[in-house]
Amino acid sequence: MKIPSQLAAIPLFEGLSEENYADLAAIVLDKVFHKGQTIFSEGEEGNGFYVVVAGRLKIFKLSREGKEQILHIFGAGEPFGEVPVFAGQRFPANAEALEDCRVFFFPRAAFVELIKRNPSLALNMLAVLSRRLRQFTLLIEDLSLKEVPGRLAAYLLYLSHQQAGSDEVELDIPKNLLASLLGTIPETLSRILARMIRQGLIEAEGPRIKIVDRQGLQALAVVGSYRST
């Protein structure tokens, strides 16, 4: 598939003209990162932004003690590192490939020139950035105000929403990464999953989770702690 056609399939750029896609294709750099490879590090100059074409990657921060906190996990079609393009700042976190990834890289200077000529590009990005800001706000709320059971319940409901409201979902990342995303450790995550099963909220077989009591799971997501048993 040619790059203009691939760009047209990316939500960030949907609805643009063929001329816009040709302009974007003229500045984009097609890059491949292998599993475990660093894409950028916190503090590096934000000289452009990326869109995932294939594969998955994580955005994370490290504490002074070396503890990792995953902020986001992105897959195909999702942009990342875009804020520095507008703010002219350094990358605020690290990005690393979770598996072999193909990404499109848009250099800041060239992209800003395109926006000056085609303001519709900026409007699309603002819509995506607004949704991203809301998601990040909810993440901060979950990590700071809810206990781990509430965070996990909210994540399972989020997966269900992403998969057309199905009661049967599949964890899209390994449990050690999920634990980091939820601000806990794998052992604690396993204990919480086991307790959810005992309470009849879910059934689990490997990475596949079946939501048995959706109302109970929603209540746990809101309250953030276990109901009495």
Secondary structure, 3 states (H helix, E strand, C coil): CCHHHHHHCCHHHCCCCHHHHHHHHHHCEEEEECCCCEEECCCCECCEEEEEEECCEEEEEECCCCCEEEEEEECCCCEECCHHHHHCCECCCEEEECCCEEEEEEEHHHHHHHHHHCHHHHHHHHHHHHHHHHHHHHHHHHHHHCCHHHHHHHHHHHHHHHCCCCCEEECCCCHHHHHHHCCCCHHHHHHHHHHHHHCCCEEEECCEEEECCHHHHHHHHHHCCCCCC
